[in-house]
Amino acid sequence: MLVQDLLNAHTRGELNVSPWYQRRSVWTSAHKAYLINSIFSKMPVPTIYLRHALDLEHEVTVKEVVDGQQRCRSIIEFKDNAFTARHPEHSRRVFYRDLSTTQREQFLMAKIPTAQLIGADDSDVIEIFGRLNAVSKTLNPQEKRAAQYSGEFHQFCLKQSVRHLPLWRDRNIFSATEISRMQEVQFVADLSLSMHGGIIDFQAARITRAYKDWDEEFPTKENLDSRFERVFDYISSIQPHTIRDTIFSRSPLFYSLVLVLDSIPRLPSVRSTEERLTEIDMRFNDPRPTTERPLRDVEFVGAATASTQRIKQRSVRDAYIRSFFE
């Protein structure tokens, strides 16, 4: 169904977005804007399920939204200039009225996937509605954040994660399974908080709070975006095996490396950094007993192998890695 078809059905009173079994509208403006941005960007959106019923008195077919109430409302409200959304060709969020003629046409002609339920009675609809809204797996904390918050901070973290997908995979920082469960997105969120305010404990609640606080507005977005680009472009120029075959392929160590590099105003030559990372890896894997090794090396190993990501361990790793770049 085209967006224009959905809007026409609503205007004619042939679209029922609030059948008796549906929940009330619960989407925030950030959720709504994310959907519209997905349509602008020609990204997939979930299927809308419609039950067709015949209005014999007016001889028209009424489309009842079985699943997709929030999506339909968002499209209708955006067309009515009720909220703004990001468009790839605009630097700031825009109302529908701000779109050019061509951009409006592209939006209205966008295709929305729909499934048509013909001849389904109430019992059929309730079963279908229940199945569609059943959770098939237990969501981890990051998947829950992504489901609850779709705004500026989530979009920033998702954008950075997608942009650097080859790096996650080629350097073995995250496995395919971890990426499928959004662990690299959580890593970017955690890293963003430390780049924003300094090294902190890893706390799931703190990341969730950032998702909430920066859902509508993310004031440091442009600054962090340029810093991510600078550091990750530099890391991408380093020979992959220097990361992949060393301790720096572990996400906690990679986290520390990124923060150290971000703090250096003028990054050293790539060759020099490769040599330093190789030396750190060799010291970490020194086979000698701990009594025969430098204390700082032993402390680093302890901080690098700790099961928790507390500020104490992160600070030790940061100071140790940083010492090789001074």
C-alpha positions in Angstrom: 0.0 0.0 0.0 1.3 3.5 -0.9 1.4 6.1 1.9 -1.0 8.1 -0.2 -3.5 5.2 -0.2 -3.4 4.9 3.5 -3.9 8.7 3.9 -6.8 8.6 1.4 -8.5 5.8 3.3 -8.2 7.8 6.6 -9.6 10.9 5.0 -12.6 9.0 3.6 -13.2 7.4 7.0 -12.4 4.0 5.6 -9.5 3.3 8.0 -10.1 2.3 11.6 -6.9 2.7 13.5 -8.5 2.2 16.9 -10.4 -1.2 17.0 -11.6 -2.2 20.4 -8.8 -4.7 21.0 -6.0 -2.2 20.2 -3.9 -0.5 22.8 -3.9 3.3 23.2 -1.4 5.4 21.3 1.9 5.0 23.3 4.6 6.0 20.9 6.7 9.1 21.7 7.6 11.7 19.1 11.0 10.1 18.8 9.4 6.7 17.9 7.2 8.5 15.3 10.1 10.4 13.8 12.2 7.3 13.6 9.5 5.6 11.5 9.2 8.6 9.1 13.0 8.7 8.8 12.9 5.0 7.9 10.4 5.8 5.1 12.5 8.7 3.9 15.6 6.5 3.8 13.8 3.7 2.0 14.5 1.3 4.9 12.2 -1.6 5.7 9.3 -1.0 8.1 7.2 -3.7 9.8 4.1 -5.0 8.0 0.8 -3.4 8.8 -2.0 -6.0 9.2 -5.5 -4.9 8.0 -8.8 -6.7 8.3 -11.2 -5.8 5.5 -14.9 -5.4 6.5 -17.7 -4.4 4.2 -19.9 -1.4 5.2 -23.1 -2.4 3.4 -24.9 0.9 4.1 -22.2 2.9 2.3 -21.0 0.1 0.0 -17.4 0.6 0.9 -14.7 -1.6 2.4 -13.4 -0.5 5.8 -9.8 -1.3 6.7 -9.4 -2.2 10.4 -5.8 -2.0 11.7 -5.1 -5.3 13.4 -1.4 -4.6 13.9 0.3 -1.3 13.1 -1.8 1.3 14.9 1.2 3.3 15.9 2.7 3.3 12.4 -0.5 4.4 10.8 -1.0 7.2 13.4 2.6 8.4 12.9 2.2 8.7 9.1 -1.2 10.5 9.5 0.2 12.9 12.1 3.4 13.7 10.1 1.3 14.6 7.1 -0.7 16.9 9.4 2.6 18.6 10.5 2.2 17.4 14.1 5.9 16.6 14.6 9.3 16.8 12.8 11.5 14.0 11.5 15.0 13.8 10.0 15.3 13.8 6.2 18.5 12.7 4.5 18.6 15.9 2.4 18.0 18.3 5.3 20.5 19.2 8.0 17.7 19.7 10.6 14.5 17.9 11.4 11.6 19.0 9.2 7.8 19.1 9.2 5.9 17.7 6.2 5.3 21.3 5.1 9.1 21.9 4.9 9.6 19.2 2.2 10.1 20.1 -1.4 7.6 19.0 -4.0 9.8 16.1 -5.1 10.4 15.0 -1.5 6.6 15.1 -0.7 5.9 13.0 -3.8 8.6 10.5 -2.8 7.1 10.2 0.7 3.5 9.9 -0.5 4.5 7.3 -3.1 6.5 5.2 -0.6 5.3 1.6 -0.3 4.2 0.3 3.1 4.1 -3.5 3.5 0.6 -4.7 4.4 -1.1 -8.0 4.9 -4.8 -8.2 4.1 -7.1 -10.3 6.2 -10.2 -11.1 4.3 -13.2 -12.8 6.0 -11.6 -12.9 9.5 -14.0 -12.8 12.4 -13.2 -11.4 15.8 -11.9 -14.6 17.2 -9.5 -14.9 14.3 -8.3 -11.3 14.7 -7.7 -11.7 18.5 -5.6 -14.9 17.9 -3.6 -13.1 15.1 -3.2 -10.0 17.2 -1.9 -12.1 20.2 0.5 -14.0 18.0 1.9 -10.9 16.4 2.6 -9.3 19.8 4.0 -12.3 21.5 7.7 -12.1 22.4 9.5 -15.0 20.7 12.8 -14.5 22.6 14.0 -12.8 25.8 15.4 -9.4 24.9 18.7 -8.3 26.3 19.1 -4.8 27.8 20.2 -3.3 24.5 17.4 -4.8 22.5 15.0 -3.4 25.1 16.5 0.1 24.8 16.2 -0.1 21.0 12.5 -1.1 21.4 11.7 1.6 23.9 13.8 4.6 22.6 14.1 5.4 18.9 15.4 8.9 19.1 18.5 10.9 18.6 21.0 8.9 20.8 19.8 5.6 19.5 20.0 6.7 15.9 23.6 8.0 16.6 24.7 4.7 18.2 23.1 2.7 15.4 24.7 4.8 12.7 28.1 4.5 14.2 27.7 0.7 14.6 26.6 0.2 11.0 29.3 2.6 9.7 32.0 0.5 11.3 30.6 -3.0 10.7 33.7 -4.1 8.6 35.9 -3.1 11.5 33.9 -5.1 14.1 34.0 -8.2 11.9 37.5 -8.0 10.4 39.2 -7.4 13.7 37.1 -10.0 15.6 35.9 -7.4 18.1 32.3 -8.7 17.9 31.0 -12.0 16.6 28.1 -12.3 14.2 25.9 -13.5 17.0 26.9 -10.6 19.2 26.2 -8.2 16.3 22.8 -9.8 15.8 22.0 -9.1 19.5 23.1 -5.4 19.2 26.2 -5.8 21.5 28.2 -3.5 19.2 25.5 -0.8 19.5 25.7 -1.0 23.3 29.5 -0.7 23.0 29.1 2.5 21.0 26.7 3.9 23.6 29.1 3.0 26.5 32.0 4.5 24.6 30.0 7.7 23.8 29.4 8.3 27.4 33.1 8.0 28.3 34.1 10.2 25.3 31.5 12.7 26.5 32.3 12.8 30.2 35.4 10.7 30.9 35.9 7.1 32.0 33.0 5.7 34.0 31.8 2.3 35.2 29.9 0.2 32.8 26.3 0.3 34.1 23.4 -0.8 32.0 21.1 1.6 33.9 23.4 4.5 33.0 23.2 3.7 29.3 19.4 3.4 29.5 19.3 6.8 31.2 21.3 8.3 28.3 18.9 6.8 25.8 16.0 8.4 27.7 17.7 11.8 28.3 19.0 12.2 24.8 15.9 10.7 23.0 14.6 14.0 21.8 17.8 16.0 21.6 21.4 14.9 21.6 23.4 18.2 21.9 26.9 16.7 21.5 26.0 14.6 18.5 28.1 16.6 15.9 31.2 16.7 18.2 31.1 13.0 18.9 30.4 12.1 15.3 33.6 13.9 14.1 35.7 12.4 17.0 34.4 8.9 16.1 35.2 9.4 12.5 38.7 10.7 13.3 39.7 7.8 15.6 38.0 5.0 13.7 39.4 6.1 10.4 42.8 6.0 12.0 42.2 2.5 13.5 41.0 1.3 10.1 44.4 2.2 8.6 46.2 0.0 11.1 46.9 -3.5 9.8 44.0 -5.7 10.8 46.1 -8.4 12.4 47.5 -5.8 14.8 44.1 -5.7 16.3 42.6 -9.1 15.3 45.5 -11.2 16.6 46.2 -9.3 19.8 44.5 -8.5 23.1 43.0 -5.4 21.4 40.4 -7.6 19.7 38.7 -7.9 23.1 36.1 -5.2 23.3 37.2 -3.9 26.8 40.8 -3.4 25.5 39.5 -1.9 22.3 37.4 0.5 24.3 40.5 1.6 26.2 42.5 2.0 23.0 39.8 4.2 21.4 39.7 6.5 24.4 43.5 6.9 24.5 43.6 7.7 20.8 40.7 10.1 21.1 42.6 12.1 23.7 45.8 12.5 21.6 45.6 15.8 19.6 48.1 14.7 17.0 48.0 11.0 16.3 51.4 9.3 15.7 52.2 7.5 12.5 50.3 4.3 11.9 53.5 2.3 11.9 54.5 3.6 15.3 51.1 2.7 16.7 51.3 -0.8 15.3 54.7 -1.2 17.1 53.3 0.0 20.4 50.3 -2.2 20.3 52.5 -5.2 19.4 54.7 -4.4 22.4 51.7 -4.1 24.8 50.4 -7.5 23.5 53.9 -9.1 24.1 54.1 -7.8 27.6 50.6 -9.0 28.3 51.5 -12.5 27.1 54.9 -12.6 28.9 55.2 -16.3 30.0 57.4 -15.4 33.0 56.0 -15.8 36.6 54.4 -12.6 37.9 57.2 -12.2 40.5 59.7 -11.7 37.6 57.6 -9.2 35.7 57.3 -5.4 36.2 54.5 -4.6 38.6 52.8 -2.3 36.2 52.6 -5.1 33.7 51.1 -7.4 36.3 48.6 -4.8 37.3 47.6 -4.2 33.6 47.1 -7.9 33.1 44.8 -8.0 36.1 42.8 -5.0 34.9 42.6 -6.5 31.4 41.3 -9.8 32.5 38.8 -8.6 35.1 35.3 -10.0 34.7 33.7 -6.6 35.5 34.1 -3.3 33.6 34.5 -0.9 36.6 36.2 2.4 36.6 39.1 1.0 38.6 40.0 -1.5 35.9 39.3 0.9 33.1 41.5 3.5 34.6 44.5 1.1 35.0 44.2 0.0 31.4 43.9 3.6 30.2 47.0 4.7 32.1 49.0 1.7 31.0 48.2 2.1 27.3 48.5 5.8 27.4 52.1 5.5 28.8 53.2 4.0 25.5 51.9 7.0 23.6 53.6 9.7 25.7 
